[in-house]
Amino acid sequence: MKTGKDLIAEAVRLQPLLMEHSERNEELNALAPEVVEAIHEAGFVGMWVPKDLGGPELSPRDSIELVAALAYADPATSWVTMAAALSTGTGGAYLHEDALETVFGGKDRFPIIAGQGTRTGTVHEVEGGYSLTGDWSFGSGIRHADFIHTAAADPDTGKAYIFVLPVKEEYLDASSWDVMGLIGTGSIDYKLRDVFVPKAFGYDMFTETALRGGGIFRIGTIQFALLGHTGFAIGVGRRLLDELAKLAQAGKGRPGQLASDGAFLEEYGRMEARLRAGEAWCMQVWQDIEESLDAGASEVTTRQKTLARLALNNMTFAAYDVMNFVIKTAATQTIRPGVLNHFIRDMMVGSTHVTSSQPVLRDCGRELAGLAPNEHWVFLGLVPDQA
């Protein structure tokens, strides 16, 4: 079985291929077949699959490094990989035993599971399972998926679930992904109308109790999303700053050579520090969580969840600040097709994800300021302890 370090090394090895197909991903409005095959064959989609099912069950810090290595080469590839890995790995950990053979059995590699787990459709209990209806946007990776991962709530009971069901072409709206950035993710809309899902193929949306796998699955589904988006911001921010350094070395950029511009050099130093400090803090936060889980903690604490969300927000907007610095100093070098243009658009869109939103940041501030003494995190918001 490949270790985390093996997978990270493989991601670095594949960077030239991912860079080569970056523009083609945008042309196709989805990942190129060669890219899908590469990330699937390398085992990245299964990076969070439980060891009980033959997966590597990557640690949080190795996960961040892996996604960052992919994002450095192509943001869309990293985005699809982390989204599919989340859905595939958590499905392996939380799905009922009766669903495993259908989803994970009889295959020479792990399935791709993808969809939307932050916005809910509607579900009602029926004999033997559930009837599922809804319209979802942002189905990252769903065009390459074998199964859909989708969230839905029962209006009668208030319970929210994640469901895993086979992808059918009739569910997908291939024309719906018309965006300025992360075009290559092909994060299209999909809809379901009274689709029957057997009971074994649904689980509590907010569960942190795994049926199989190790301590990492005590973090719960949404914390896997935090890991992925942390790696995304690290990789994209680093690539933007490295590309700007190349411009400075080549004597390009804003009128007058950047290499001899004192203001540019000072700000470049600040941006380098901002990125490095942001990454170091993310790793420190997740090291603390890893050590707690390894020591037998039954759950991630409220403060640890706060810091994981805050570290992601800080890292996202450190990368965003780098993006703005690149726009300001590279000037017209950024407005034509090329790496800078591509990464600027992808960073801009990536920064709008709900995991780095203002409501999450406000709740982080409330908790850290001691203004939420009897509250805990459910998904991306603080709720009273009795809730």
ABEGO torsion letter per residue (X at the ends): XBBAAAAAAAAAAAAAAAAAAAAAAAAAGBBBAAAAAAAAAAGAAAAABBAAAGBAGBBAAAAAAAAAAAAAABAAAAAAAAAAAAAAAAAAAABBAAAAAAAABGBABBBBBBEBAABBBBBBBBBGEBBBBEBBBGBBGAAABABBBBBBBBAAAGBBBBBBBBBBAAABBAAABBBABGAAAGBBBBBBBGBBBBAAABBBAABABBABEBAAAAAEAAAAAAAAAAAAAAAAAAAAAAAAAAAAAAGBEBBEBAAABAAAAAAAAAAAAAAAAAAAAAAAAAAAAAAAAAAGBABBBAAAAAAAAAAAAAAAAAAAAAAAAAAAAAEAAAABBEAAAAAAAAAAAAAABAAABAAAAAAAAAAAAGABAABBBBEABBBBAAX
